[in-house]
C-alpha cells in the first residue's frame, strides 16, 4: 500500500520505520504549512495537495490533526487509521468524521492505543454491561503539560499518589486531549463516553504508565491491567500506542483476521 502519515512526531517515526518491512511505502507526510520543509518531496501542507494515489492515511498528530484533516481525507474516499480517539468525544468532530466517511465511501479505523482487552468489552456489550471504569496512573512527570499541573505540584511530588480527575470519559477526553485517548478507547468499546467512569492519578511510586479497566455485566466481572513503556525518544508517547497502529494496519490488510 502507498500510505500517508499525518505528523512526524515519535509515533509517526516509529510507524514510518516499520512500514517498509511490511511491504508498504510512505507516499506523503501531512503537516501544518509552517512545518513543511521547503524542497522536501514527501511533505505537504494541505489535504488538497496530497497525491491522489494514496491507499491509506495514518493519523499520528493528535486531536487537532484528526479534526482538521480527517473529514477532508475521508471525503476524498481515502481510508484512515487514527490513535486520536479522544477527539470523538466532541460530538461535532464525531459527526463531521461520520458524514465525511459516508460521503466518500471511506472508513475510519480506530487503533486501540495504549490499552488492551477492548475485544472483551466489545463482546460484553452484546449482552448487558452494567458498569465500566478506567483508571489511568502515571508518574508525575507523565502528567506534565496537562491540566494536572494546575491541580497538583507535579514537580514536588516525591511520594504517594493523588487523584486529579474523576468523571466521565467524555469529560476526561475533552479536558485531557493529550492524555485520555485510552479513556476514549475504553468508552468506545464499552458503554460510551458518558456512562464510562474515569479516574486519573499521579503516582510518585511508579515509573511506567499503568492502565486499568474494571467492568461488570451479564458476562460476569472483568479486570484488566497493563503497565506500559514509553517510546525511547519521547517519554510522553506510549510504545503500545505506536504498535497498535501497525497492528490495526496488519488487521485490515490480512485475508484472515482476528
C-alpha positions in Angstrom: 0.0 0.0 0.0 1.0 3.6 -0.5 0.5 5.3 2.8 0.4 8.9 4.0 1.2 10.0 7.6 -0.2 12.9 9.5 2.5 14.3 11.7 6.2 13.4 12.2 6.4 13.0 15.9 7.6 10.0 17.9 4.6 7.7 16.9 4.8 8.7 13.3 8.5 8.0 13.2 8.0 4.6 14.8 5.3 3.7 12.3 7.2 5.0 9.3 10.3 3.0 10.2 8.2 -0.3 10.3 6.2 0.2 7.1 8.8 -0.9 4.6 9.3 -4.3 6.3 5.6 -4.9 5.8 5.8 -4.1 2.1 4.3 -0.6 2.3 5.5 2.7 1.0 5.4 6.1 2.7 3.9 8.3 0.0 3.3 11.5 1.9 3.6 13.3 5.2 0.9 15.9 6.0 2.0 18.7 8.3 0.9 22.2 9.3 2.1 24.5 6.4 4.7 26.2 8.7 6.3 22.9 9.5 6.8 21.8 5.9 10.5 21.7 4.9 11.0 23.5 1.6 12.1 21.2 -1.2 11.1 18.0 0.6 9.2 15.9 -1.9 7.1 13.9 0.6 5.9 16.8 2.9 2.6 18.5 2.2 0.8 21.4 3.9 -2.8 20.6 3.0 -5.1 17.7 2.2 -5.7 19.1 -1.3 -2.0 18.9 -2.1 -1.7 15.2 -1.2 -1.1 12.7 -4.0 -4.2 11.2 -5.4 -2.9 7.6 -5.4 -2.7 7.2 -1.6 -4.3 4.0 -0.3 -4.5 4.9 3.3 -3.7 7.8 5.7 -2.5 7.2 9.2 -3.1 10.0 11.8 -0.3 10.3 14.4 -0.8 14.0 15.1 -3.4 14.2 17.9 -6.9 15.5 18.2 -6.3 18.7 16.3 -4.8 16.8 13.3 -7.8 14.5 13.1 -10.3 17.3 13.5 -8.6 19.5 10.9 -7.7 16.9 8.3 -9.8 13.8 8.9 -13.1 14.9 7.3 -11.3 16.2 4.2 -9.4 12.9 3.8 -12.4 10.7 4.3 -14.5 12.8 1.9 -11.8 12.1 -0.8 -12.6 8.4 -0.3 -9.3 7.6 1.5 -9.4 5.3 4.5 -7.7 6.3 7.7 -6.2 4.9 10.9 -6.1 7.1 14.0 -5.0 6.8 17.6 -6.6 10.2 18.4 -9.8 8.5 19.7 -10.4 11.2 22.3 -11.3 13.7 19.5 -14.5 11.7 19.1 -15.7 12.9 22.5 -16.6 16.2 20.7 -20.0 15.5 19.1 -19.3 17.9 16.3 -16.0 16.3 15.3 -17.6 12.8 15.5 -20.5 13.9 13.3 -18.1 15.5 10.8 -16.0 12.4 10.5 -19.0 10.2 10.2 -20.6 12.3 7.5 -17.4 12.6 5.5 -16.8 8.8 5.7 -20.3 8.2 4.4 -19.9 10.8 1.6 -16.6 9.5 0.5 -17.3 5.8 0.9 -14.3 5.6 3.3 -13.7 4.0 6.7 -12.1 5.4 9.8 -10.2 2.7 11.7 -9.7 3.2 15.4 -6.4 1.9 16.8 -6.6 0.7 20.3 -3.7 2.8 21.5 -2.0 2.1 24.9 -4.6 -0.3 26.2 -5.6 -3.9 25.5 -8.6 -6.2 26.2 -11.0 -4.0 24.2 -12.3 -7.1 22.4 -13.6 -8.4 25.7 -15.5 -5.1 26.3 -16.9 -5.1 22.8 -18.1 -8.7 23.1 -19.6 -8.0 26.6 -21.5 -5.1 25.1 -23.6 -7.5 23.0 -25.2 -8.5 26.3 -25.7 -6.0 29.1 -22.8 -4.0 30.5 -23.6 -2.7 34.0 -20.5 -0.6 34.6 -17.1 0.2 33.1 -14.4 2.1 34.9 -11.0 3.2 33.6 -8.2 4.2 35.9 -5.0 5.8 34.5 -1.9 6.1 36.6 1.3 7.8 35.5 4.4 9.1 37.3 4.0 12.9 38.0 6.2 13.8 35.0 3.8 11.9 32.8 1.1 14.5 33.5 3.3 17.5 32.7 1.6 19.6 30.1 -1.8 18.6 31.2 -4.5 20.2 33.4 -3.0 18.2 36.3 -0.3 20.9 36.5 -3.0 23.3 37.8 -4.2 20.9 40.4 -1.1 19.2 41.8 2.5 20.1 42.5 3.9 17.6 40.0 7.5 18.7 40.4 7.3 18.5 44.1 5.6 15.0 44.3 8.2 12.5 45.6 5.9 10.0 47.3 2.3 8.9 47.4 -0.5 9.1 44.8 -3.0 11.8 44.2 -6.2 11.8 42.1 -6.5 14.8 39.8 -9.6 13.9 37.8 -12.8 11.9 38.4 -15.6 12.0 35.9 -16.9 10.7 32.6 -14.8 9.5 29.7 -16.2 12.4 27.7 -15.1 15.0 30.2 -11.6 13.3 30.5 -11.1 13.2 26.8 -12.1 16.8 26.3 -10.1 18.1 29.3 -7.0 16.0 28.8 -6.7 15.8 25.0 -3.1 14.6 25.1 -3.6 12.1 27.9 -7.0 10.5 27.7 -7.1 8.6 24.4 -7.1 5.4 26.4 -10.2 6.5 28.3 -11.9 7.2 24.9 -10.9 3.8 23.6 -12.5 2.1 26.6 -15.6 4.2 26.2 -16.0 3.4 22.5 -15.5 -0.3 23.1 -18.0 -0.4 26.0 -20.6 1.8 27.5 -19.9 5.0 25.6 -18.4 8.4 26.6 -21.0 9.4 29.2 -21.5 6.2 31.1 -17.8 5.2 31.3 -16.2 6.4 34.6 -12.6 7.6 34.6 -10.1 8.3 37.4 -6.7 9.8 36.6 -3.9 9.6 39.1 -0.4 11.0 39.6 1.6 8.3 41.4 5.2 9.0 42.5 5.8 5.3 43.3 5.7 4.1 39.7 7.9 4.5 36.7 5.6 3.2 34.0 2.1 4.2 32.9 -0.5 1.8 34.4 -3.9 1.4 32.7 -6.7 -0.5 34.4 -10.2 -1.5 33.2 -12.9 -2.9 35.5 -16.3 -4.0 34.1 -19.3 -5.9 35.2 -22.3 -7.1 33.3 -24.2 -10.2 32.1 -20.9 -11.8 31.2 -19.6 -11.6 34.8 -16.8 -9.5 36.2 -13.6 -8.3 34.3 -10.4 -6.6 35.4 -7.5 -5.8 33.1 -4.2 -4.0 33.9 -1.3 -3.2 31.8 2.0 -1.4 32.6 3.3 0.3 29.5 6.7 1.5 28.4 7.1 4.8 26.5 8.9 5.2 23.2 12.7 5.7 23.7 12.7 9.1 22.0 9.6 10.5 23.7 8.6 9.7 27.3 5.1 11.0 26.7 4.4 8.6 23.8 3.3 5.1 24.5 5.2 2.3 22.7 2.0 0.2 22.6 0.1 3.1 21.0 2.5 3.2 18.2 2.4 -0.6 17.9 -1.4 -0.6 17.9 -1.3 1.5 14.7 0.8 -1.2 13.0 -1.5 -3.9 14.5 -4.5 -2.2 13.0 -2.8 -1.9 9.6 -1.9 -5.6 9.7 -5.5 -6.4 10.6 -7.2 -4.6 7.8 -4.7 -5.9 5.2 -4.9 -9.6 6.1 -7.1 -12.0 4.2 -7.9 -13.8 7.5 -8.1 -11.7 10.6 -9.0 -11.9 14.3 
